[in-house]
């Protein structure tokens, strides 16, 4: 494990810093949350706010204490990798937590209902009943939309609507409802699955009243003034097109003159909009209650937000690398057969590519509360504005090797004091990162960000 690489990163879904074990409750909550979500690394001996390295005086004794705490306090039992990492004259304790197949883990003192946690961004969130059920399903390899709906019969699926939806692809047969897992056998009779009801159920809003899309166009950059709104309660396959049409209705566009004719150019790339909306429908956690999918258009951005965290084991970085896990296999399978999903895991990468081609920043992907949000900004991106001296500092740090203030000063030809002032401003702007035990540490090193 490379301590320097870890210290360059901010706290995140898979990384947390703790100064010591004086408040073991927070440490245990983090370990539970890591195990239940996507795994992670906990560094003990590093201040979480400043990332100053305090170290631990007796690392082997602390390692034993932590092992005992985990063994006595967390159920089901967890086995962790603990490593003592040297740092100058001290040590840092690194605890590697792997995503656990025995989810959900919880604090024994609080019980399952009050002691299970998941990781959201850089915070730990207590899991409610719906999240605990989701953790259990994930551990069993099941998805919510594959579950049977025993209170209904197979006639609850509108076969005519399903057939019309597949007409351009193939002729749908009654037996295909089983193959697509739209229906399933339960206690000797055929009933719809959750996915079947959501996609083609005649009474889907009775069983899932929050399975709709709320679209809105707002003036400015917040939700203080609404211009237009639309409630989209169509079947999911139709809702995709209605949501896209609403976005295009409110998207600014101009004219691009080509070799033969003029073409309209939208400020929101249609492919990115389509992928964001389809992603929201396919990956919504339909077991949650209280809020629909939301499509919000502002003067400077589009936000597409759906109920549900990322599937357990996934991070935003995984998504950007093309790694994907379907939250809803039934819905995903149908969307795939109908050509709405081209290849598993390619949607996010396609969004990023088309935004960059359009001169826009990459979409922002984030977990907020118990929801997942994709934000597409409409402003063209530009490089950070730096003067020649700042650029010289950045160029000096370009090879990703940490340098001290004096080393940088010698290279760019300024005094250490003037160089330190420049470096502090670059740190504040997020262009440079500093690693050390504190402001007075003579061995503090600076690294370029990005």
C-alpha positions as CSV (number, residue, x, y, z in Angstrom):
1,X,0.0,0.0,0.0
2,X,1.5,3.4,-1.1
3,X,1.0,5.9,1.7
4,X,2.0,8.8,-0.4
5,X,-0.5,8.0,-3.1
6,X,-3.3,7.8,-0.4
7,X,-2.3,11.1,1.2
8,X,-2.6,12.9,-2.2
9,X,-6.3,12.0,-2.3
10,X,-9.2,13.6,-0.5
11,X,-11.5,11.7,1.8
12,X,-14.0,9.8,-0.3
13,X,-16.3,6.9,-0.6
14,X,-13.3,4.6,-0.2
15,X,-10.9,6.6,1.9
16,X,-11.0,8.1,5.4
17,X,-8.5,9.6,7.8
18,X,-8.5,9.4,11.6
19,X,-6.1,11.1,13.9
20,X,-6.3,8.3,16.5
21,X,-8.6,5.8,18.2
22,X,-9.8,8.2,21.0
23,X,-13.3,8.0,19.5
24,X,-13.6,4.4,18.4
25,X,-17.3,4.8,17.5
26,X,-16.5,6.8,14.4
27,X,-13.8,4.3,13.3
28,X,-16.2,1.4,13.7
29,X,-19.0,3.1,11.8
30,X,-16.6,3.8,8.9
31,X,-15.4,0.1,8.8
32,X,-19.0,-1.1,8.8
33,X,-19.9,1.4,6.1
34,X,-16.9,0.4,3.9
35,X,-17.7,-3.3,4.3
36,X,-21.4,-2.8,3.4
37,X,-20.7,-0.5,0.4
38,X,-17.6,-0.6,-1.8
39,X,-14.7,-1.3,0.6
40,X,-12.1,1.3,1.5
41,X,-9.0,2.3,3.3
42,X,-8.9,3.9,6.8
43,X,-5.7,5.6,7.8
44,X,-5.1,6.1,11.5
45,X,-2.6,8.7,12.4
46,X,-3.7,11.4,9.9
47,X,-5.8,14.4,10.7
48,X,-9.0,14.3,8.7
49,X,-9.4,18.1,8.2
50,X,-5.8,19.0,7.4
51,X,-4.3,15.7,6.4
52,X,-1.4,16.5,8.7
53,X,0.4,13.3,9.6
54,X,0.5,12.8,13.4
55,X,1.4,9.2,13.3
56,X,0.8,6.6,16.0
57,X,3.3,6.1,18.9
58,X,2.8,2.3,19.4
59,X,1.5,0.9,16.1
60,X,1.6,-2.7,17.1
61,X,-0.3,-2.1,20.3
62,X,-2.8,0.0,18.4
63,X,-3.2,-2.7,15.7
64,X,-4.0,-5.2,18.4
65,X,-6.5,-2.8,20.1
66,X,-8.2,-2.1,16.7
67,X,-8.5,-5.9,16.0
68,X,-10.1,-6.5,19.3
69,X,-12.5,-3.6,18.8
70,X,-13.6,-4.9,15.5
71,X,-14.0,-8.5,16.7
72,X,-16.0,-7.4,19.8
73,X,-18.2,-4.7,18.1
74,X,-19.1,-5.7,14.6
75,X,-21.5,-8.5,13.4
76,X,-21.2,-10.6,11.3
77,X,-17.5,-11.0,12.0
78,X,-15.1,-9.1,9.7
79,X,-11.6,-10.0,8.7
80,X,-9.5,-7.0,7.7
81,X,-6.0,-6.3,6.4
82,X,-4.1,-4.0,8.7
83,X,-0.7,-2.7,7.7
84,X,1.8,-0.5,9.5
85,X,3.2,2.1,7.1
86,X,6.4,4.1,8.0
87,X,6.4,7.8,7.6
88,X,9.7,9.6,8.5
89,X,10.1,9.0,12.3
90,X,6.6,7.7,13.0
91,X,4.1,5.2,11.6
92,X,0.5,5.3,10.1
93,X,-1.9,2.4,10.5
94,X,-3.7,1.5,7.3
95,X,-6.8,-0.6,7.5
96,X,-8.0,-2.2,4.2
97,X,-11.7,-3.1,4.3
98,X,-13.0,-5.2,1.4
99,X,-16.6,-5.2,0.2
100,X,-18.1,-8.0,2.2
101,X,-20.2,-10.9,0.8
102,X,-21.8,-11.2,4.3
103,X,-23.6,-7.9,4.1
104,X,-25.2,-6.3,6.0
105,X,-22.7,-5.7,8.8
106,X,-23.7,-3.7,11.8
107,X,-22.6,-2.5,15.3
108,X,-23.5,-5.2,17.8
109,X,-24.4,-2.6,20.5
110,X,-27.0,-0.9,18.2
111,X,-28.4,-4.0,16.5
112,X,-29.2,-4.4,12.8
113,X,-31.9,-1.7,12.7
114,X,-29.8,1.0,14.3
115,X,-26.2,-0.1,13.7
116,X,-25.9,-0.7,9.9
117,X,-24.2,2.0,7.9
118,X,-23.4,2.6,4.2
119,X,-20.9,5.0,2.7
120,X,-22.2,8.1,0.9
121,X,-19.5,10.3,-0.5
122,X,-17.1,10.8,2.4
123,X,-19.7,10.3,5.1
124,X,-21.3,7.3,6.9
125,X,-25.1,7.1,6.7
126,X,-27.2,4.9,8.8
127,X,-29.1,2.4,6.7
128,X,-32.9,2.5,6.9
129,X,-35.1,-0.6,6.4
130,X,-35.1,-0.2,2.6
131,X,-31.3,-0.1,2.5
132,X,-30.9,-3.0,4.8
133,X,-33.3,-5.0,2.5
134,X,-31.2,-3.9,-0.5
135,X,-28.0,-5.1,1.2
136,X,-29.6,-8.5,1.9
137,X,-30.7,-8.8,-1.7
138,X,-27.3,-7.9,-3.0
139,X,-25.7,-10.5,-0.8
140,X,-28.0,-13.1,-2.2
141,X,-27.4,-12.0,-5.8
142,X,-31.0,-10.8,-6.3
143,X,-32.4,-7.6,-7.6
144,X,-35.6,-5.9,-6.4
145,X,-37.3,-6.0,-9.9
146,X,-36.9,-9.8,-10.1
147,X,-39.1,-10.3,-7.0
148,X,-42.5,-11.9,-7.4
149,X,-45.7,-9.9,-6.7
150,X,-47.9,-12.6,-5.2
151,X,-50.9,-10.4,-4.8
152,X,-51.3,-10.2,-8.6
153,X,-51.8,-12.7,-11.4
154,X,-50.2,-12.9,-14.8
155,X,-53.0,-10.9,-16.4
156,X,-51.7,-7.9,-14.5
157,X,-49.2,-7.5,-17.4
158,X,-50.6,-5.8,-20.4
159,X,-49.5,-8.2,-23.1
160,X,-50.8,-6.0,-25.9
161,X,-48.7,-3.0,-24.8
162,X,-45.7,-5.3,-24.3
163,X,-46.2,-6.7,-27.8
164,X,-46.4,-3.3,-29.4
165,X,-43.2,-2.2,-27.6
166,X,-41.3,-5.2,-29.1
167,X,-43.0,-5.0,-32.6
168,X,-40.0,-3.3,-34.2
169,X,-37.6,-6.0,-32.8
170,X,-39.6,-9.3,-32.9
171,X,-43.0,-10.8,-32.4
172,X,-43.5,-11.3,-28.7
173,X,-45.0,-14.6,-27.5
174,X,-46.7,-15.3,-24.2
175,X,-43.8,-17.6,-23.2
176,X,-41.4,-14.6,-23.7
177,X,-42.9,-13.0,-20.6
178,X,-41.2,-15.8,-18.6
179,X,-38.0,-15.6,-20.6
180,X,-37.8,-11.8,-20.0
181,X,-38.6,-12.4,-16.3
182,X,-41.7,-10.2,-16.6
183,X,-43.6,-13.1,-15.0
184,X,-42.4,-15.8,-12.7
185,X,-43.9,-18.9,-11.0
186,X,-44.7,-18.4,-7.3
187,X,-46.2,-21.1,-5.2
188,X,-47.5,-23.0,-8.2
189,X,-49.0,-20.0,-10.1
190,X,-47.7,-17.4,-12.5
191,X,-47.4,-13.8,-11.2
192,X,-45.7,-10.7,-12.4
193,X,-42.3,-9.6,-11.2
194,X,-41.7,-6.1,-9.9
195,X,-39.9,-5.4,-13.2
196,X,-42.8,-6.7,-15.2
197,X,-45.3,-4.5,-13.3
198,X,-43.1,-1.4,-13.6
199,X,-42.6,-1.9,-17.4
200,X,-46.0,-3.1,-18.5
201,X,-48.3,-3.4,-15.5
202,X,-51.9,-2.1,-15.8
203,X,-51.9,-1.0,-12.1
204,X,-48.2,-0.1,-11.8
205,X,-48.9,3.3,-10.2
206,X,-51.1,1.6,-7.6
207,X,-48.2,-0.5,-6.4
208,X,-45.4,2.0,-7.2
209,X,-46.8,5.5,-6.9
210,X,-43.4,7.1,-7.1
211,X,-42.4,5.5,-10.4
212,X,-42.7,8.6,-12.5
213,X,-40.5,11.5,-13.8
214,X,-40.9,15.0,-12.5
215,X,-39.4,17.4,-15.1
216,X,-38.9,21.2,-14.5
217,X,-37.3,24.2,-16.1
218,X,-36.1,26.8,-13.7
219,X,-35.0,30.4,-14.3
220,X,-31.4,31.0,-13.1
221,X,-29.3,28.5,-11.3
222,X,-31.5,27.4,-8.4
223,X,-35.1,26.3,-8.0
224,X,-36.5,29.6,-6.7
225,X,-38.4,30.4,-10.0
226,X,-40.0,27.7,-12.0
227,X,-40.8,28.4,-15.7
228,X,-42.4,25.1,-16.8
229,X,-43.1,21.7,-15.3
230,X,-44.2,18.3,-16.5
231,X,-45.3,15.1,-14.7
232,X,-44.4,12.1,-16.9
233,X,-46.4,9.1,-15.8
234,X,-46.1,7.0,-19.0
235,X,-44.7,3.6,-19.2
236,X,-40.9,3.7,-18.8
237,X,-40.2,3.0,-22.5
238,X,-42.4,6.0,-23.5
239,X,-41.2,8.2,-20.6
240,X,-37.7,8.2,-22.0
241,X,-38.8,10.0,-25.1
242,X,-41.1,12.4,-23.3
243,X,-38.4,13.4,-20.9
244,X,-35.9,14.0,-23.8
245,X,-38.5,16.1,-25.6
246,X,-39.0,18.2,-22.5
247,X,-35.3,18.8,-22.2
248,X,-34.9,19.7,-25.9
249,X,-37.9,22.0,-25.7
250,X,-36.0,24.1,-23.1
251,X,-32.5,23.7,-24.4
252,X,-30.9,26.7,-26.1
253,X,-29.6,26.0,-29.6
254,X,-27.8,27.8,-32.4
255,X,-26.9,27.3,-36.0
256,X,-23.8,25.6,-37.3
257,X,-22.9,26.3,-41.0
258,X,-21.7,23.2,-42.7
259,X,-20.4,22.5,-46.2
260,X,-23.9,22.0,-47.7
261,X,-26.5,23.3,-45.2
262,X,-27.0,24.8,-41.7
263,X,-27.5,22.4,-38.8
264,X,-29.1,23.1,-35.4
265,X,-26.7,22.6,-32.5
266,X,-28.2,22.1,-29.0
267,X,-26.3,23.4,-25.9
268,X,-27.1,20.0,-24.3
269,X,-25.8,17.1,-26.4
270,X,-28.8,14.9,-27.1
271,X,-26.9,11.6,-26.7
272,X,-25.7,12.7,-23.2
273,X,-29.3,13.7,-22.3
274,X,-30.6,10.4,-23.5
275,X,-28.0,8.3,-21.7
276,X,-28.6,10.2,-18.4
277,X,-32.3,9.7,-18.5
278,X,-32.1,6.0,-19.5
279,X,-29.5,5.5,-16.8
280,X,-31.8,7.0,-14.2
281,X,-34.8,4.8,-15.2
282,X,-32.7,1.6,-15.3
283,X,-30.8,2.2,-12.0
284,X,-33.6,3.7,-9.9
285,X,-34.2,1.9,-6.5
286,X,-37.9,1.4,-6.9
287,X,-38.1,0.0,-3.4
288,X,-37.7,3.6,-2.1
289,X,-40.7,5.7,-1.4
290,X,-41.4,9.4,-1.4
291,X,-39.6,10.8,-4.5
292,X,-39.7,10.2,-8.2
293,X,-36.9,10.6,-10.8
294,X,-36.2,14.3,-11.3
295,X,-35.1,16.1,-14.5
296,X,-34.2,19.7,-13.7
297,X,-33.0,22.3,-16.3
298,X,-31.3,25.4,-15.2
299,X,-29.7,28.3,-17.1
300,X,-26.3,26.6,-16.7
301,X,-26.9,22.9,-16.4
302,X,-29.1,19.8,-16.5
303,X,-29.5,17.6,-13.5
304,X,-31.0,14.1,-13.7
305,X,-31.5,12.5,-10.3
306,X,-32.9,9.1,-9.4
307,X,-33.6,7.4,-6.0
308,X,-31.0,5.0,-5.0
309,X,-27.2,4.9,-4.3
310,X,-24.8,3.3,-6.6
311,X,-25.1,-0.5,-6.6
312,X,-23.0,-1.9,-3.7
313,X,-19.4,-2.4,-4.7
314,X,-19.3,0.4,-7.2
315,X,-17.7,3.9,-7.0
316,X,-18.0,6.8,-9.4
317,X,-14.5,6.1,-10.6
318,X,-15.6,2.6,-11.5
319,X,-18.4,4.1,-13.6
320,X,-16.0,6.3,-15.5
321,X,-13.9,3.2,-16.3
322,X,-16.9,1.5,-17.8
323,X,-17.6,-0.9,-14.9
324,X,-21.3,-1.4,-14.4
325,X,-23.7,-3.4,-12.2
326,X,-27.4,-3.5,-13.0
327,X,-29.6,-2.6,-10.1
328,X,-32.7,-3.8,-12.1
329,X,-32.0,-6.8,-14.2
330,X,-35.5,-7.2,-15.7
331,X,-35.7,-3.5,-16.8
332,X,-32.1,-3.6,-18.0
333,X,-32.7,-6.7,-20.1
334,X,-35.8,-5.3,-21.8
335,X,-34.1,-1.9,-22.5
336,X,-31.2,-3.9,-23.9
337,X,-33.3,-6.0,-26.2
338,X,-35.1,-2.9,-27.5
339,X,-31.8,-1.1,-28.3
340,X,-32.1,1.6,-25.6
341,X,-28.9,0.2,-23.9
342,X,-26.2,-0.7,-26.4
343,X,-23.5,-2.3,-24.3
344,X,-23.3,-2.8,-20.5
345,X,-21.3,-0.2,-18.8
346,X,-20.9,2.1,-21.9
347,X,-23.5,4.7,-21.1
348,X,-21.4,6.9,-18.7
349,X,-18.4,6.7,-21.0
350,X,-20.5,7.8,-24.0
351,X,-21.9,10.7,-22.0
352,X,-18.3,11.8,-21.1
353,X,-17.2,11.5,-24.7
354,X,-20.0,13.5,-26.3
355,X,-19.7,16.3,-23.7
356,X,-16.0,16.6,-24.4
357,X,-16.7,16.6,-28.1
358,X,-19.2,19.5,-27.6
359,X,-16.6,21.5,-25.7
360,X,-18.3,20.9,-22.3
361,X,-17.0,19.6,-19.0
362,X,-17.4,16.0,-18.2
363,X,-20.7,15.2,-16.5
364,X,-20.5,15.4,-12.7
365,X,-21.6,12.1,-11.0
366,X,-22.4,12.1,-7.3
367,X,-24.3,10.4,-4.6
368,X,-26.5,12.8,-2.6
369,X,-28.4,11.5,0.4
370,X,-30.0,8.3,-0.9
371,X,-30.0,9.5,-4.5
372,X,-27.7,9.5,-7.5
373,X,-27.3,12.6,-9.7
374,X,-25.8,13.3,-13.1
375,X,-25.1,17.0,-13.8
376,X,-24.3,18.2,-17.3
377,X,-23.0,21.8,-17.5
378,X,-23.8,23.8,-20.6
379,X,-20.9,26.3,-20.3
380,X,-17.8,25.8,-22.5
381,X,-14.8,24.8,-20.5
382,X,-11.5,26.8,-20.4
383,X,-8.1,26.3,-18.8
384,X,-7.5,27.8,-15.4
385,X,-6.1,31.3,-15.6
386,X,-2.5,31.4,-14.3
387,X,0.3,33.9,-14.8
388,X,3.8,32.9,-16.1
389,X,5.2,32.4,-12.6
390,X,2.3,30.2,-11.5
391,X,2.7,28.2,-14.7
392,X,6.4,27.8,-14.0
393,X,5.5,26.3,-10.6
394,X,3.0,23.9,-12.2
395,X,5.5,22.9,-14.9
396,X,8.0,22.2,-12.2
397,X,5.6,19.8,-10.5
398,X,4.4,18.2,-13.7
399,X,6.3,14.9,-13.3
400,X,4.2,14.1,-10.1
401,X,7.3,14.0,-7.9
402,X,6.9,15.9,-4.7
403,X,9.2,18.9,-4.2
404,X,9.8,21.1,-1.2
405,X,9.4,24.9,-1.2
406,X,13.2,25.4,-1.4
407,X,13.6,23.0,-4.3
408,X,10.8,24.8,-6.2
409,X,12.3,28.2,-5.4
410,X,15.7,27.2,-6.8
411,X,14.1,26.0,-10.0
412,X,11.9,29.0,-10.7
413,X,14.4,31.6,-9.4
414,X,12.3,33.1,-6.6
415,X,13.0,33.4,-2.9
416,X,11.6,30.6,-0.7
417,X,9.3,33.2,0.9
418,X,7.8,34.4,-2.4
419,X,7.6,30.8,-3.6
420,X,5.7,29.7,-0.4
421,X,3.2,32.5,-1.0
422,X,2.6,31.3,-4.6
423,X,2.3,27.8,-3.4
424,X,-0.3,28.6,-0.8
425,X,-2.5,30.4,-3.4
426,X,-2.2,27.5,-5.8
427,X,-3.2,25.1,-2.9
428,X,-6.3,27.3,-2.2
429,X,-7.3,27.2,-5.9
430,X,-7.0,23.4,-5.9
431,X,-4.2,23.3,-8.4
432,X,-1.5,22.1,-6.0
433,X,-1.7,19.7,-3.1
434,X,0.6,19.7,0.0
435,X,1.5,16.7,2.2
436,X,3.3,17.0,5.5
437,X,2.8,16.9,9.3
438,X,1.8,20.6,9.5
439,X,2.6,24.2,8.3
440,X,6.0,24.2,10.1
441,X,7.1,20.8,8.8
442,X,10.4,21.5,6.9
443,X,9.9,18.4,4.8
444,X,6.4,19.4,3.5
445,X,6.1,18.5,-0.2
446,X,4.0,19.9,-3.0
447,X,2.3,18.0,-5.8
448,X,0.4,19.2,-8.9
449,X,-3.3,18.2,-9.0
450,X,-4.5,16.5,-12.1
